[in-house]
Amino acid sequence: MKKLDAEFKYLLDMYEDSYYPSFLVDKIKSNIIKVVHFMEEGNHSVEEVQEKLDEMTVAINELQDEFYQNDSEIETVARDSIAITVEEILQYFEVDIDIEEALRERDW
């Protein structure tokens, strides 16, 4: 079983920008970590991984109102930060899913 390095940096650009409340970035990170734990179990098909990515993306979609309530939003920098994080994880686990497909459920 492959494990993601404990030092892996999630959502680096979002954490470095005070526009994004850290507690909300933590919620996005938590949703991504659920997918990482699933992938660390190993032996999942690409379809099963995509299903978990869809669940993650829908959960992130649901955070948008909280971002608005805190004078923030999931916009360009956030989208890129999420995509970069997910793409690096997919590459690490050698899962062949295009990032656009991986985040196909996003509405941000």
Secondary structure, DSSP 8 states (H G I E B T S, - for coil): -----TT---SHHHHH-TTS-HHHHHHHHHHHHHHHHHHHH----HHHHHHHHHHHHHHHHTTHHHHHHTT----HHHHHHHHHHHHHHHHHTT----HHHHTTT---
